[in-house]
Amino acid sequence: MPRRVVVIGLDCVAPTLAFDQLRAELPNLSALIARGCHGPLRSSVPPITVPAWTCMFSGHDAGELGLYGFRNRTGAGHELSIASSRDVHVTRTWERAGQAGKRVATLFVPLTYPPTPVNGCLISGLLTPTPERVHTHPAALGERLARTHGPYRMDVEGFRSEARLQTIEALGTMTRQHFAIARELYRAERPDLMTMVEIGPDRLHHVAWHALDRNHRRHDADGALAAAARGYYRMLDHELGALISLLDDDTVVIVVSDHGARPLCGGIAINEWLRARGDLVLSGPVDGPTPPAQMPVDWSRTRAWAEGGYYARIFLNVAGREPEGIIPAHAREQVRDELLAALHELPGPEGEPLEHRLVVPEQAFRATRGRPPDIMAFLGDLDYRAIGSVGLDAIHLPDNDTGPDACNHDWDGIFVMAGPDLPARGAVSGYTLYDVNRTVLGLMDIPCPDDLLGVDRSRHP
């Protein structure tokens, strides 16, 4: 029998918090856990909001999507462009549901701006530029909601700052607005499938992970920051419960996150490392920290350069592929393997060995669309952020270069599912975010193409 399904995405919520350290403070989530199943949800490669939510709701990996981060190489040059819904060329869960005649409400999901028509309603999520732009389907929905809930808060600007308490207050305002909108639309639309994503926990963790995670080297459970951060989680759980209280008895609730969080141990300036090796050559000096887009690169002598972020994307300067490439195409794999070997030996700040996770896209993905990096380097297996800037006079840095940051992403998010006729299976393991698409479609008795990744966890626990 087909069910209604509500998927509530909580960006960056980690098993260590939801299932352990904060569980006693989250009664509504705990009630779902008690009557259903729960466990870690393995993220995509890379474990980043973009592409992870699109991987989750499509059953395609990042290479198939051609999405390797928030920004991607799209033109003939070296520049990166911010991703949008125009870069998504696959069918997502709510679109399949709509094609099957189901009514949907798709709310705040990343990579839904500009909004596209759905069989129901849609509010675009993260990377919506301003609330003044049309960000809903139907287009008039945004203005109607603004009259009741105020201007749409798609994110909190400048969340990486020292104004941590003010940021948490703003996050609370944003999250409450999102859930109030979700409740209003659920009452009005009674959708067969509601899918929403709340970005607030991700921002909270970058601000205050050290105040939440008792395993953080700077953990302080007693200060004002810890109180505010835990207060945010209690508010989030209250909002979760208020939405769940509206649901019909035949509705399955799935709570998921796209990735987790872990303590940030520092940064590794990957382009400074490439400069020290002679792989990246500048045509002149730089005056202070200089991001990759502004580096004066001597392409006639450069073999490799990188983009920083949660992980390092390393590109080789291959002849015939890059605008001023110098590595012969036949030598690309040899140069790549040399860099892989050198990266394996890249030590930590005290010279200690680090366990880096190094990924070659054409070996890791089923396809590599777009312009993938030659190497994806997860430094210290995500203990360290990749710093893209040069002019730092160091390879190892104590913090992020784009503002104060308490965490990096981690490989496991959360999966919680409860609903009618679903057994209370307790703790489960081995789930991946690709399972979500198949599970939702299976619960709704909607056919799922055989070539998509994932397992229907409502039928194959």
Buried (B, 14 or more C-beta within 10 A) or exposed (E): EEBBBBBBBBBBBBBBBBBEBBBEBBEBBBBBBEBBBBBBBBBBBBBBBBBBBBBBBBBBBBBBBBBBBBBBBBEEEBEBEEBBBEBBEBBBBBBBBBEBEBBBBBBBBBBBBBBBEBBBBBBBBBBBEEBEBBBBBBEEBBEEBBEEBEEBBBBBEEBBEEEBBBBBBBBBEBBBBBBBBBBBBBEEBBBBBBBBBBBBBBBBBBBBBBBBBEEBEEBEBEEEBBBBBBBBBEBBBBBBBBBBEEBEEEBBBBBBBBBBBBBBBBBBBBBBBBBEEEBBBBEEEBEEBBBBEEBEBEBEBBBBBBBBBBBBBBBBBBBEBBEEBBBEEEBBEEBBEBBBEEBEEBEBBEEEEBEBBBBBBEEBBEBBBBBBBBBBBBBBBBBBBBBBBBBBEEBBBEBBBBEBBBBBBBBBBBBBBBBEEBEEBEEBEEBBBBBBBBBBBBBBEBEBEEEBBBBBBBEEB
